[in-house]
Amino acid sequence: MTLLDTHIGLLEALRSAGLSVSLAEGLDAIAALERIGWHEREVVRTAYAATVVKKQSQRVTFDAIFDLYYPRLVGEGVAGDPDGSASAEEQAGGVRDNAAALRSFREELAAALETGDDQRVQDLAVEAMARFGAMPGRGPGLSSWSAYTALQRVTPQELVEQLVAGLLRDGADPADAERVAGNRVGAFTRLVEADARRRLAEEKGPEHVADVVVRPTIDRLDFTSARRSDLEEMRREIYPLARRLAVRLTKEQHARRRGALDFRRTVRASLATGGVPMETHHRPKRPHRTELVVLCDVSGSVANFAQFTLLLVYALREQFHKVRAFTFVDQVHEVSHHFTPGGDVVEVMENLAASTAHAARWGRTNYGRAFTTFADEHADALGPRSSLLVLGDARSNYSDLALETLRDLAGSARHAWWLNPEHARHWGTGDSAARAYGEIVPMVECRNLTQLGEFVHDIL
Amino acid sequence: MTSWFANPDDASARLHATGYLADAATATTAYLAGALEKPLLVEGPAGVGKTELAKAVARASGAELVRLQCYEGLDEARALYEWNYKKQLLRIQASGDEGWDETHDDIFTDEFLLTRPLLTAIRRDEPTVLLIDEVDKTDVEVEGLLLEVLSDFQVTIPELGTVTATRRPFVVLTSNATRELSEAVKRRCLFLHLDYPDSEREREIVTSQVPGLSDKVATQLVEVVARLRELELKKAPSIAESVDWARTLIALEIGDLDEEAVRRTLGVVLKHSSDHERAVKELRLAATR
């Protein structure tokens, strides 16, 4: 593959991963590469990043694809075996993976992790894949490297404790030591996974690996398929998102600020110009603020989604007249008091999680009963000036749906919406009552932060 | 035409000499922006040195800095140029019995033109760094106005014709990403995301900005700030705030950043009361305030 092919391949892969790379930007990248040396990989990466990636949220995707097309090393490289002791054995076709090798490797790894030697850890990650991640003898088309196998053999997670003990000996405080140990082992795991991708790309060609390894960026990641670390990252995104939305809303409201003509002030002002109304005056437009009532399903399957939406709604509190939030599984429980102005995100989330217990009596989601209890106990929350927002996947375990109650609730509110975190193609499958409810309350698909942001912007 | 920097290392060294400690990516991108003569769009959280980068480039290359501060409602007259109509009126009155033909040719000349930052930067013959600060604060229409300037380095004035840059300025746009810039603007720029630095570089920055700081306190400070950034805070402390903190410690003559000292001076780096409480809890400081 020539350099140009690699370049074109990289751009194609970026485009299919959703980055909009224009022809001009591709040419810029080539112009930039002409100006810099090729001797350092990070410089090449920077040059590409500067010319081609114009959004920070896409940087993760870019880095993953760049690693495939411009791998850190080819095959074992020279770093795989620094002291050359194993090479003779390997050349002789000897065993690379046995209990003794594993033991000594883990010792080396523990030592490297403890000293925090990044270069050594990187080398060991490559070695781990070479020794323990190979799956020789598989048919063509099947991958012959597995990060999973390597990590199962090496079990770096078990080294955490040892590492903590080592750090404590050096005089770190316990909480710190645990955090550092966790971070380092996590970094090693990621390095091994990256090396597996590199080997696969080398074997099959990067274009085959690119569509598999690239995960959607955090704002397009589904709430229901997010990992724990993703959830934390998403939580950090909530406030910036709320800020962006608020800025956008204020700007749009400014653009629409001119209200009806204020006749009296216009005539008065015209006296200064001899009775000619040079400038018209307008009545300020009263911003319309709704009362929002949020009713959200907090059962296991959709809990994350409900929490994010609640957080976002509360971050935008000043855009609403008043917000009341209720959670339910089969019982309704008011949680408005957890959201104090300027409250701490982590604390709010903990309180919410704790209050889930109040929302469940039998522990099985029952939308029908939730709506009925809501109508009985909190009917006063809904009025002609309030809007109802229901959050949930509408999976009601085949129970009574109480469609009439929901129709009454929706009727008594000014607007009503239903946000569903499932893809629209799953609506109405299995025990999902999305179609039935969707006929009463307009149902909107809301799977990720981008869609959530768009929806909240539209209702304001 | 001399280029701005000879190579990435040169960029790094010269920025360093002006007191701006750039990491490898920043230095390389700054060099590329100069070599390719393309505008540089810098994004990142508040207080990581986006504006400072433009100033440092200006200092490092001995160029003059022309700054356009963007705000909501910024228009052509404030960004590009404006006709000095008062002077034009005077000219018309003073012309007396001169014919209209001579006068109307006369009043649209250089003499009556008030240049604003964008035009100023383009017309200068000496090396110039043009800083377009907080470009995300402007309205979308202003972006359209920037396009001609950013891609061809020229401004079209209907009465005078097109003014083309004799010497292309080094353009830096900064953005806090409160709004997505249009694809058209992004396409014309090189992109750089500045983030919080690693602890090693932050320590260098703090010690170079605050001379009297002892190594021990600097290390402790950087460590605490790094911990704070890992917490879920509404506003993570920026570099500017760590430097402020270092100055505070000097002013209070605190020689050891122990828990007590952290607790007393935390207000310098954390500006939300809920952040404050979270930090006290996470860092296990004695919560007696």
Interface residues (C-beta under 8 A of the other chain):
Chain A: S20 S22 A24 E25 D28 A31 A32 R35 I36 G37 E42 V43 T46 A47 A49 A50 T51 V53 K54 K55 Q56 R59 A175 E232 R235 R236 Y239 P240 R243 R244 V247 R248 K251 H254 G342 G343 D344 V345 V346 E347
Chain B: N7 P8 A24 A25 T28 T29 Y31 L32 A33 A35 L36 K38 L41 E43 E72 D139 A177 T178 R179 E180 E183 K186 R187 C189 L190 F191 L192 H193 E232 K234 H272 S273 S274 D275 E277 R278 R284
